[in-house]
Amino acid sequence: MRIGQLARSVGVDTQTVRFYEREGLLPPPDRQDNGYRVYTERHVERLAFIRRCRILELSLAEIHELQRYQTAPHQPCRAINILLDDHIAHVRSQITDLQVLEKQ
């Protein structure tokens, strides 16, 4: 599939796909003889994962770390558990701040 099809399938802009490629979050696609990028289902899955992470406000560095563990799942989970626990604590803090703002 081409970049437009990939972007539409996940609900992002083509520039977003290019950005994630530059950042190393998406593996580089193969290219056709005419230079067009050719994406696979693996790219769709990876881009959907990135999108879900961004919706949850995970940073690009956090996403990189999660992807590193996805590609080598035999690693101890302690670092990932800490990363996610820290992020959850941050989200809880935001919820508390928003509740205070709502009461004001």
Backbone atoms as SQL, in Angstrom:
CREATE TABLE atoms (id INTEGER PRIMARY KEY, chain TEXT, resi INTEGER, resn TEXT, atom TEXT, x REAL, y REAL, z REAL);
INSERT INTO atoms VALUES
  (1, 'A', 1, 'MET', 'N', 0.841, -1.177, 0.000),
  (2, 'A', 1, 'MET', 'CA', 0.000, 0.000, 0.000),
  (3, 'A', 1, 'MET', 'C', 0.882, 1.233, 0.000),
  (4, 'A', 2, 'ARG', 'N', 0.341, 2.324, -0.453),
  (5, 'A', 2, 'ARG', 'CA', 1.075, 3.590, -0.497),
  (6, 'A', 2, 'ARG', 'C', 0.830, 4.391, 0.776),
  (7, 'A', 3, 'ILE', 'N', 1.561, 5.482, 0.908),
  (8, 'A', 3, 'ILE', 'CA', 1.530, 6.264, 2.135),
  (9, 'A', 3, 'ILE', 'C', 0.140, 6.813, 2.452),
  (10, 'A', 4, 'GLY', 'N', -0.590, 7.247, 1.446),
  (11, 'A', 4, 'GLY', 'CA', -1.940, 7.766, 1.669),
  (12, 'A', 4, 'GLY', 'C', -2.875, 6.700, 2.205),
  (13, 'A', 5, 'GLN', 'N', -2.758, 5.503, 1.674),
  (14, 'A', 5, 'GLN', 'CA', -3.591, 4.397, 2.146),
  (15, 'A', 5, 'GLN', 'C', -3.248, 4.050, 3.590),
  (16, 'A', 6, 'LEU', 'N', -1.955, 4.010, 3.893),
  (17, 'A', 6, 'LEU', 'CA', -1.518, 3.727, 5.258),
  (18, 'A', 6, 'LEU', 'C', -2.067, 4.786, 6.213),
  (19, 'A', 7, 'ALA', 'N', -1.898, 6.040, 5.852),
  (20, 'A', 7, 'ALA', 'CA', -2.348, 7.134, 6.714),
  (21, 'A', 7, 'ALA', 'C', -3.853, 7.059, 6.957),
  (22, 'A', 8, 'ARG', 'N', -4.628, 6.848, 5.894),
  (23, 'A', 8, 'ARG', 'CA', -6.083, 6.764, 6.040),
  (24, 'A', 8, 'ARG', 'C', -6.496, 5.572, 6.890),
  (25, 'A', 9, 'SER', 'N', -5.804, 4.447, 6.750),
  (26, 'A', 9, 'SER', 'CA', -6.198, 3.243, 7.484),
  (27, 'A', 9, 'SER', 'C', -6.062, 3.420, 8.994),
  (28, 'A', 10, 'VAL', 'N', -5.188, 4.341, 9.410),
  (29, 'A', 10, 'VAL', 'CA', -4.960, 4.549, 10.845),
  (30, 'A', 10, 'VAL', 'C', -5.553, 5.887, 11.309),
  (31, 'A', 11, 'GLY', 'N', -5.894, 6.750, 10.375),
  (32, 'A', 11, 'GLY', 'CA', -6.501, 8.021, 10.733),
  (33, 'A', 11, 'GLY', 'C', -5.506, 9.122, 11.048),
  (34, 'A', 12, 'VAL', 'N', -4.393, 9.144, 10.311),
  (35, 'A', 12, 'VAL', 'CA', -3.397, 10.199, 10.480),
  (36, 'A', 12, 'VAL', 'C', -3.106, 10.833, 9.128),
  (37, 'A', 13, 'ASP', 'N', -2.351, 11.899, 9.146),
  (38, 'A', 13, 'ASP', 'CA', -1.944, 12.592, 7.930),
  (39, 'A', 13, 'ASP', 'C', -0.679, 11.947, 7.366),
  (40, 'A', 14, 'THR', 'N', -0.458, 12.077, 6.085),
  (41, 'A', 14, 'THR', 'CA', 0.755, 11.504, 5.483),
  (42, 'A', 14, 'THR', 'C', 2.021, 12.130, 6.059),
  (43, 'A', 15, 'GLN', 'N', 1.951, 13.409, 6.429),
  (44, 'A', 15, 'GLN', 'CA', 3.121, 14.054, 7.041),
  (45, 'A', 15, 'GLN', 'C', 3.454, 13.410, 8.393),
  (46, 'A', 16, 'THR', 'N', 2.432, 12.928, 9.085),
  (47, 'A', 16, 'THR', 'CA', 2.646, 12.240, 10.356),
  (48, 'A', 16, 'THR', 'C', 3.406, 10.943, 10.123),
  (49, 'A', 17, 'VAL', 'N', 3.044, 10.229, 9.077),
  (50, 'A', 17, 'VAL', 'CA', 3.745, 8.988, 8.736),
  (51, 'A', 17, 'VAL', 'C', 5.209, 9.297, 8.451),
  (52, 'A', 18, 'ARG', 'N', 5.460, 10.316, 7.649),
  (53, 'A', 18, 'ARG', 'CA', 6.848, 10.688, 7.324),
  (54, 'A', 18, 'ARG', 'C', 7.625, 11.098, 8.582),
  (55, 'A', 19, 'PHE', 'N', 6.956, 11.825, 9.477),
  (56, 'A', 19, 'PHE', 'CA', 7.601, 12.241, 10.727),
  (57, 'A', 19, 'PHE', 'C', 8.013, 11.021, 11.554),
  (58, 'A', 20, 'TYR', 'N', 7.111, 10.057, 11.708),
  (59, 'A', 20, 'TYR', 'CA', 7.437, 8.867, 12.494),
  (60, 'A', 20, 'TYR', 'C', 8.540, 8.045, 11.836),
  (61, 'A', 21, 'GLU', 'N', 8.607, 8.067, 10.521),
  (62, 'A', 21, 'GLU', 'CA', 9.715, 7.405, 9.824),
  (63, 'A', 21, 'GLU', 'C', 11.033, 8.100, 10.168),
  (64, 'A', 22, 'ARG', 'N', 11.052, 9.428, 10.084),
  (65, 'A', 22, 'ARG', 'CA', 12.277, 10.185, 10.402),
  (66, 'A', 22, 'ARG', 'C', 12.718, 9.965, 11.844),
  (67, 'A', 23, 'GLU', 'N', 11.756, 9.832, 12.748),
  (68, 'A', 23, 'GLU', 'CA', 12.060, 9.640, 14.169),
  (69, 'A', 23, 'GLU', 'C', 12.456, 8.197, 14.491),
  (70, 'A', 24, 'GLY', 'N', 12.328, 7.303, 13.503),
  (71, 'A', 24, 'GLY', 'CA', 12.705, 5.913, 13.715),
  (72, 'A', 24, 'GLY', 'C', 11.638, 5.075, 14.395),
  (73, 'A', 25, 'LEU', 'N', 10.430, 5.606, 14.507),
  (74, 'A', 25, 'LEU', 'CA', 9.332, 4.848, 15.114),
  (75, 'A', 25, 'LEU', 'C', 8.703, 3.866, 14.130),
  (76, 'A', 26, 'LEU', 'N', 8.749, 4.213, 12.862),
  (77, 'A', 26, 'LEU', 'CA', 8.269, 3.320, 11.802),
  (78, 'A', 26, 'LEU', 'C', 9.477, 2.806, 11.028),
  (79, 'A', 27, 'PRO', 'N', 9.509, 1.506, 10.747),
  (80, 'A', 27, 'PRO', 'CA', 10.628, 1.002, 9.947),
  (81, 'A', 27, 'PRO', 'C', 10.557, 1.568, 8.536),
  (82, 'A', 28, 'PRO', 'N', 11.708, 1.779, 7.905),
  (83, 'A', 28, 'PRO', 'CA', 11.680, 2.326, 6.549),
  (84, 'A', 28, 'PRO', 'C', 10.975, 1.355, 5.601),
  (85, 'A', 29, 'PRO', 'N', 10.095, 1.883, 4.767),
  (86, 'A', 29, 'PRO', 'CA', 9.393, 1.028, 3.821),
  (87, 'A', 29, 'PRO', 'C', 10.276, 0.696, 2.626),
  (88, 'A', 30, 'ASP', 'N', 9.919, -0.381, 1.949),
  (89, 'A', 30, 'ASP', 'CA', 10.569, -0.663, 0.673),
  (90, 'A', 30, 'ASP', 'C', 10.109, 0.396, -0.323),
  (91, 'A', 31, 'ARG', 'N', 10.857, 0.520, -1.409),
  (92, 'A', 31, 'ARG', 'CA', 10.497, 1.489, -2.444),
  (93, 'A', 31, 'ARG', 'C', 10.313, 0.777, -3.773),
  (94, 'A', 32, 'GLN', 'N', 9.337, 1.242, -4.540),
  (95, 'A', 32, 'GLN', 'CA', 9.144, 0.735, -5.892),
  (96, 'A', 32, 'GLN', 'C', 10.185, 1.384, -6.801),
  (97, 'A', 33, 'ASP', 'N', 10.275, 0.912, -8.008),
  (98, 'A', 33, 'ASP', 'CA', 11.224, 1.480, -8.965),
  (99, 'A', 33, 'ASP', 'C', 10.984, 2.969, -9.198),
  (100, 'A', 34, 'ASN', 'N', 9.724, 3.398, -9.093),
  (101, 'A', 34, 'ASN', 'CA', 9.393, 4.799, -9.307),
  (102, 'A', 34, 'ASN', 'C', 9.609, 5.656, -8.051),
  (103, 'A', 35, 'GLY', 'N', 10.102, 5.052, -6.949),
  (104, 'A', 35, 'GLY', 'CA', 10.398, 5.796, -5.731),
  (105, 'A', 35, 'GLY', 'C', 9.292, 5.824, -4.710),
  (106, 'A', 36, 'TYR', 'N', 8.093, 5.339, -5.097),
  (107, 'A', 36, 'TYR', 'CA', 6.993, 5.329, -4.139),
  (108, 'A', 36, 'TYR', 'C', 7.297, 4.369, -2.993),
  (109, 'A', 37, 'ARG', 'N', 6.920, 4.801, -1.788),
  (110, 'A', 37, 'ARG', 'CA', 7.054, 3.934, -0.627),
  (111, 'A', 37, 'ARG', 'C', 6.001, 2.825, -0.699),
  (112, 'A', 38, 'VAL', 'N', 6.376, 1.637, -0.249),
  (113, 'A', 38, 'VAL', 'CA', 5.439, 0.507, -0.215),
  (114, 'A', 38, 'VAL', 'C', 5.348, 0.027, 1.230),
  (115, 'A', 39, 'TYR', 'N', 4.165, 0.160, 1.805),
  (116, 'A', 39, 'TYR', 'CA', 3.939, -0.211, 3.203),
  (117, 'A', 39, 'TYR', 'C', 3.225, -1.548, 3.291),
  (118, 'A', 40, 'THR', 'N', 3.437, -2.212, 4.408),
  (119, 'A', 40, 'THR', 'CA', 2.845, -3.527, 4.633),
  (120, 'A', 40, 'THR', 'C', 1.923, -3.470, 5.853),
  (121, 'A', 41, 'GLU', 'N', 1.319, -4.589, 6.139),
  (122, 'A', 41, 'GLU', 'CA', 0.457, -4.695, 7.321),
  (123, 'A', 41, 'GLU', 'C', 1.257, -4.435, 8.596),
  (124, 'A', 42, 'ARG', 'N', 2.529, -4.772, 8.580),
  (125, 'A', 42, 'ARG', 'CA', 3.403, -4.504, 9.735),
  (126, 'A', 42, 'ARG', 'C', 3.472, -3.006, 10.026),
  (127, 'A', 43, 'HIS', 'N', 3.515, -2.200, 8.973),
  (128, 'A', 43, 'HIS', 'CA', 3.520, -0.751, 9.145),
  (129, 'A', 43, 'HIS', 'C', 2.190, -0.267, 9.718),
  (130, 'A', 44, 'VAL', 'N', 1.089, -0.855, 9.251),
  (131, 'A', 44, 'VAL', 'CA', -0.237, -0.485, 9.769),
  (132, 'A', 44, 'VAL', 'C', -0.291, -0.760, 11.270),
  (133, 'A', 45, 'GLU', 'N', 0.137, -1.939, 11.675),
  (134, 'A', 45, 'GLU', 'CA', 0.107, -2.305, 13.092),
  (135, 'A', 45, 'GLU', 'C', 0.990, -1.378, 13.918),
  (136, 'A', 46, 'ARG', 'N', 2.183, -1.095, 13.425),
  (137, 'A', 46, 'ARG', 'CA', 3.114, -0.232, 14.158),
  (138, 'A', 46, 'ARG', 'C', 2.561, 1.183, 14.259),
  (139, 'A', 47, 'LEU', 'N', 2.015, 1.713, 13.159),
  (140, 'A', 47, 'LEU', 'CA', 1.469, 3.061, 13.171),
  (141, 'A', 47, 'LEU', 'C', 0.251, 3.151, 14.090),
  (142, 'A', 48, 'ALA', 'N', -0.585, 2.133, 14.087),
  (143, 'A', 48, 'ALA', 'CA', -1.754, 2.124, 14.980),
  (144, 'A', 48, 'ALA', 'C', -1.296, 2.122, 16.441),
  (145, 'A', 49, 'PHE', 'N', -0.251, 1.361, 16.738),
  (146, 'A', 49, 'PHE', 'CA', 0.292, 1.334, 18.100),
  (147, 'A', 49, 'PHE', 'C', 0.806, 2.720, 18.495),
  (148, 'A', 50, 'ILE', 'N', 1.548, 3.350, 17.600),
  (149, 'A', 50, 'ILE', 'CA', 2.084, 4.685, 17.869),
  (150, 'A', 50, 'ILE', 'C', 0.940, 5.666, 18.111),
  (151, 'A', 51, 'ARG', 'N', -0.078, 5.586, 17.294),
  (152, 'A', 51, 'ARG', 'CA', -1.219, 6.495, 17.439),
  (153, 'A', 51, 'ARG', 'C', -1.895, 6.308, 18.786),
  (154, 'A', 52, 'ARG', 'N', -2.101, 5.056, 19.193),
  (155, 'A', 52, 'ARG', 'CA', -2.716, 4.799, 20.502),
  (156, 'A', 52, 'ARG', 'C', -1.849, 5.367, 21.629),
  (157, 'A', 53, 'CYS', 'N', -0.559, 5.199, 21.504),
  (158, 'A', 53, 'CYS', 'CA', 0.362, 5.733, 22.519),
  (159, 'A', 53, 'CYS', 'C', 0.302, 7.255, 22.569),
  (160, 'A', 54, 'ARG', 'N', 0.255, 7.890, 21.412),
  (161, 'A', 54, 'ARG', 'CA', 0.196, 9.354, 21.380),
  (162, 'A', 54, 'ARG', 'C', -1.119, 9.868, 21.943),
  (163, 'A', 55, 'ILE', 'N', -2.214, 9.142, 21.683),
  (164, 'A', 55, 'ILE', 'CA', -3.509, 9.526, 22.260),
  (165, 'A', 55, 'ILE', 'C', -3.419, 9.499, 23.786),
  (166, 'A', 56, 'LEU', 'N', -2.646, 8.554, 24.312),
  (167, 'A', 56, 'LEU', 'CA', -2.433, 8.440, 25.759),
  (168, 'A', 56, 'LEU', 'C', -1.330, 9.376, 26.250),
  (169, 'A', 57, 'GLU', 'N', -0.833, 10.226, 25.344),
  (170, 'A', 57, 'GLU', 'CA', 0.173, 11.239, 25.622),
  (171, 'A', 57, 'GLU', 'C', 1.526, 10.672, 26.052),
  (172, 'A', 58, 'LEU', 'N', 1.851, 9.495, 25.548),
  (173, 'A', 58, 'LEU', 'CA', 3.206, 8.968, 25.753),
  (174, 'A', 58, 'LEU', 'C', 4.154, 9.749, 24.850),
  (175, 'A', 59, 'SER', 'N', 5.338, 10.015, 25.338),
  (176, 'A', 59, 'SER', 'CA', 6.324, 10.757, 24.549),
  (177, 'A', 59, 'SER', 'C', 6.928, 9.841, 23.483),
  (178, 'A', 60, 'LEU', 'N', 7.602, 10.450, 22.524),
  (179, 'A', 60, 'LEU', 'CA', 8.270, 9.658, 21.487),
  (180, 'A', 60, 'LEU', 'C', 9.334, 8.762, 22.107),
  (181, 'A', 61, 'ALA', 'N', 10.039, 9.266, 23.112),
  (182, 'A', 61, 'ALA', 'CA', 11.058, 8.453, 23.786),
  (183, 'A', 61, 'ALA', 'C', 10.423, 7.252, 24.483),
  (184, 'A', 62, 'GLU', 'N', 9.278, 7.463, 25.105),
  (185, 'A', 62, 'GLU', 'CA', 8.578, 6.358, 25.771),
  (186, 'A', 62, 'GLU', 'C', 8.110, 5.324, 24.741),
  (187, 'A', 63, 'ILE', 'N', 7.632, 5.798, 23.610),
  (188, 'A', 63, 'ILE', 'CA', 7.193, 4.887, 22.552),
  (189, 'A', 63, 'ILE', 'C', 8.374, 4.087, 22.020),
  (190, 'A', 64, 'HIS', 'N', 9.506, 4.744, 21.827),
  (191, 'A', 64, 'HIS', 'CA', 10.727, 4.039, 21.404),
  (192, 'A', 64, 'HIS', 'C', 11.044, 2.905, 22.373),
  (193, 'A', 65, 'GLU', 'N', 10.958, 3.213, 23.647),
  (194, 'A', 65, 'GLU', 'CA', 11.283, 2.215, 24.674),
  (195, 'A', 65, 'GLU', 'C', 10.293, 1.046, 24.632),
  (196, 'A', 66, 'LEU', 'N', 9.019, 1.350, 24.499),
  (197, 'A', 66, 'LEU', 'CA', 8.017, 0.281, 24.390),
  (198, 'A', 66, 'LEU', 'C', 8.265, -0.586, 23.164),
  (199, 'A', 67, 'GLN', 'N', 8.604, 0.050, 22.050),
  (200, 'A', 67, 'GLN', 'CA', 8.879, -0.709, 20.825),
  (201, 'A', 67, 'GLN', 'C', 10.103, -1.597, 20.993),
  (202, 'A', 68, 'ARG', 'N', 11.098, -1.093, 21.705),
  (203, 'A', 68, 'ARG', 'CA', 12.295, -1.891, 21.942),
  (204, 'A', 68, 'ARG', 'C', 11.944, -3.172, 22.693),
  (205, 'A', 69, 'TYR', 'N', 11.045, -3.068, 23.634),
  (206, 'A', 69, 'TYR', 'CA', 10.620, -4.255, 24.376),
  (207, 'A', 69, 'TYR', 'C', 9.707, -5.151, 23.542),
  (208, 'A', 70, 'GLN', 'N', 8.952, -4.567, 22.631),
  (209, 'A', 70, 'GLN', 'CA', 8.116, -5.378, 21.744),
  (210, 'A', 70, 'GLN', 'C', 8.973, -6.261, 20.842),
  (211, 'A', 71, 'THR', 'N', 10.082, -5.723, 20.377),
  (212, 'A', 71, 'THR', 'CA', 10.924, -6.488, 19.455),
  (213, 'A', 71, 'THR', 'C', 11.793, -7.509, 20.176),
  (214, 'A', 72, 'ALA', 'N', 11.959, -7.349, 21.489),
  (215, 'A', 72, 'ALA', 'CA', 12.744, -8.300, 22.283),
  (216, 'A', 72, 'ALA', 'C', 11.990, -8.605, 23.577),
  (217, 'A', 73, 'PRO', 'N', 10.889, -9.338, 23.468),
  (218, 'A', 73, 'PRO', 'CA', 10.007, -9.532, 24.628),
  (219, 'A', 73, 'PRO', 'C', 10.598, -10.394, 25.745),
  (220, 'A', 74, 'HIS', 'N', 11.747, -10.999, 25.535),
  (221, 'A', 74, 'HIS', 'CA', 12.351, -11.847, 26.554),
  (222, 'A', 74, 'HIS', 'C', 13.023, -11.036, 27.664),
  (223, 'A', 75, 'GLN', 'N', 13.115, -9.724, 27.489),
  (224, 'A', 75, 'GLN', 'CA', 13.765, -8.862, 28.467),
  (225, 'A', 75, 'GLN', 'C', 12.924, -8.758, 29.747),
  (226, 'A', 76, 'PRO', 'N', 13.566, -8.506, 30.884),
  (227, 'A', 76, 'PRO', 'CA', 12.804, -8.272, 32.115),
  (228, 'A', 76, 'PRO', 'C', 11.901, -7.050, 31.946),
  (229, 'A', 77, 'CYS', 'N', 10.737, -7.099, 32.526),
  (230, 'A', 77, 'CYS', 'CA', 9.724, -6.054, 32.332),
  (231, 'A', 77, 'CYS', 'C', 9.842, -4.905, 33.337),
  (232, 'A', 78, 'ARG', 'N', 10.785, -4.972, 34.229),
  (233, 'A', 78, 'ARG', 'CA', 10.875, -3.975, 35.294),
  (234, 'A', 78, 'ARG', 'C', 10.923, -2.546, 34.751),
  (235, 'A', 79, 'ALA', 'N', 11.760, -2.285, 33.767),
  (236, 'A', 79, 'ALA', 'CA', 11.900, -0.924, 33.227),
  (237, 'A', 79, 'ALA', 'C', 10.604, -0.446, 32.583),
  (238, 'A', 80, 'ILE', 'N', 9.938, -1.319, 31.876),
  (239, 'A', 80, 'ILE', 'CA', 8.669, -0.952, 31.232),
  (240, 'A', 80, 'ILE', 'C', 7.606, -0.701, 32.285),
  (241, 'A', 81, 'ASN', 'N', 7.576, -1.539, 33.309),
  (242, 'A', 81, 'ASN', 'CA', 6.607, -1.334, 34.395),
  (243, 'A', 81, 'ASN', 'C', 6.825, 0.021, 35.056),
  (244, 'A', 82, 'ILE', 'N', 8.077, 0.397, 35.270),
  (245, 'A', 82, 'ILE', 'CA', 8.377, 1.698, 35.868),
  (246, 'A', 82, 'ILE', 'C', 7.939, 2.820, 34.931),
  (247, 'A', 83, 'LEU', 'N', 8.252, 2.685, 33.645),
  (248, 'A', 83, 'LEU', 'CA', 7.871, 3.696, 32.660),
  (249, 'A', 83, 'LEU', 'C', 6.360, 3.899, 32.665),
  (250, 'A', 84, 'LEU', 'N', 5.612, 2.812, 32.620),
  (251, 'A', 84, 'LEU', 'CA', 4.155, 2.912, 32.578),
  (252, 'A', 84, 'LEU', 'C', 3.587, 3.393, 33.908),
  (253, 'A', 85, 'ASP', 'N', 4.145, 2.945, 35.014),
  (254, 'A', 85, 'ASP', 'CA', 3.686, 3.424, 36.322),
  (255, 'A', 85, 'ASP', 'C', 3.904, 4.930, 36.454),
  (256, 'A', 86, 'ASP', 'N', 5.052, 5.418, 35.993),
  (257, 'A', 86, 'ASP', 'CA', 5.317, 6.859, 36.019),
  (258, 'A', 86, 'ASP', 'C', 4.327, 7.615, 35.151),
  (259, 'A', 87, 'HIS', 'N', 4.021, 7.068, 33.990),
  (260, 'A', 87, 'HIS', 'CA', 3.075, 7.739, 33.101),
  (261, 'A', 87, 'HIS', 'C', 1.673, 7.748, 33.719),
  (262, 'A', 88, 'ILE', 'N', 1.285, 6.650, 34.307),
  (263, 'A', 88, 'ILE', 'CA', -0.033, 6.581, 34.965),
  (264, 'A', 88, 'ILE', 'C', -0.102, 7.592, 36.108),
  (265, 'A', 89, 'ALA', 'N', 0.970, 7.731, 36.872),
  (266, 'A', 89, 'ALA', 'CA', 0.996, 8.719, 37.955),
  (267, 'A', 89, 'ALA', 'C', 0.842, 10.131, 37.392),
  (268, 'A', 90, 'HIS', 'N', 1.487, 10.385, 36.263),
  (269, 'A', 90, 'HIS', 'CA', 1.368, 11.693, 35.615),
  (270, 'A', 90, 'HIS', 'C', -0.078, 11.946, 35.176),
  (271, 'A', 91, 'VAL', 'N', -0.718, 10.960, 34.591),
  (272, 'A', 91, 'VAL', 'CA', -2.106, 11.100, 34.146),
  (273, 'A', 91, 'VAL', 'C', -3.031, 11.321, 35.350),
  (274, 'A', 92, 'ARG', 'N', -2.798, 10.588, 36.423),
  (275, 'A', 92, 'ARG', 'CA', -3.613, 10.783, 37.639),
  (276, 'A', 92, 'ARG', 'C', -3.470, 12.209, 38.170),
  (277, 'A', 93, 'SER', 'N', -2.263, 12.734, 38.113),
  (278, 'A', 93, 'SER', 'CA', -2.024, 14.104, 38.548),
  (279, 'A', 93, 'SER', 'C', -2.788, 15.094, 37.675),
  (280, 'A', 94, 'GLN', 'N', -2.793, 14.840, 36.384),
  (281, 'A', 94, 'GLN', 'CA', -3.542, 15.704, 35.466),
  (282, 'A', 94, 'GLN', 'C', -5.038, 15.647, 35.770),
  (283, 'A', 95, 'ILE', 'N', -5.544, 14.461, 36.068),
  (284, 'A', 95, 'ILE', 'CA', -6.965, 14.304, 36.400),
  (285, 'A', 95, 'ILE', 'C', -7.292, 15.116, 37.651),
  (286, 'A', 96, 'THR', 'N', -6.443, 15.018, 38.647),
  (287, 'A', 96, 'THR', 'CA', -6.650, 15.775, 39.880),
  (288, 'A', 96, 'THR', 'C', -6.654, 17.272, 39.595),
  (289, 'A', 97, 'ASP', 'N', -5.699, 17.741, 38.802),
  (290, 'A', 97, 'ASP', 'CA', -5.633, 19.160, 38.452),
  (291, 'A', 97, 'ASP', 'C', -6.883, 19.606, 37.702),
  (292, 'A', 98, 'LEU', 'N', -7.368, 18.767, 36.816),
  (293, 'A', 98, 'LEU', 'CA', -8.574, 19.109, 36.064),
  (294, 'A', 98, 'LEU', 'C', -9.822, 19.134, 36.963),
  (295, 'A', 99, 'GLN', 'N', -9.867, 18.244, 37.935),
  (296, 'A', 99, 'GLN', 'CA', -10.996, 18.244, 38.874),
  (297, 'A', 99, 'GLN', 'C', -10.982, 19.512, 39.724),
  (298, 'A', 100, 'VAL', 'N', -9.812, 19.956, 40.135),
  (299, 'A', 100, 'VAL', 'CA', -9.682, 21.203, 40.898),
  (300, 'A', 100, 'VAL', 'C', -10.137, 22.364, 40.032),
  (301, 'A', 101, 'LEU', 'N', -9.709, 22.386, 38.792),
  (302, 'A', 101, 'LEU', 'CA', -10.111, 23.445, 37.862),
  (303, 'A', 101, 'LEU', 'C', -11.624, 23.442, 37.664),
  (304, 'A', 102, 'GLU', 'N', -12.210, 22.266, 37.542),
  (305, 'A', 102, 'GLU', 'CA', -13.660, 22.157, 37.361),
  (306, 'A', 102, 'GLU', 'C', -14.407, 22.751, 38.554),
  (307, 'A', 103, 'LYS', 'N', -13.904, 22.492, 39.749),
  (308, 'A', 103, 'LYS', 'CA', -14.572, 23.020, 40.961),
  (309, 'A', 103, 'LYS', 'C', -14.474, 24.533, 41.036),
  (310, 'A', 104, 'GLN', 'N', -13.401, 25.085, 40.502),
  (311, 'A', 104, 'GLN', 'CA', -13.226, 26.547, 40.529),
  (312, 'A', 104, 'GLN', 'C', -14.229, 27.201, 39.597);
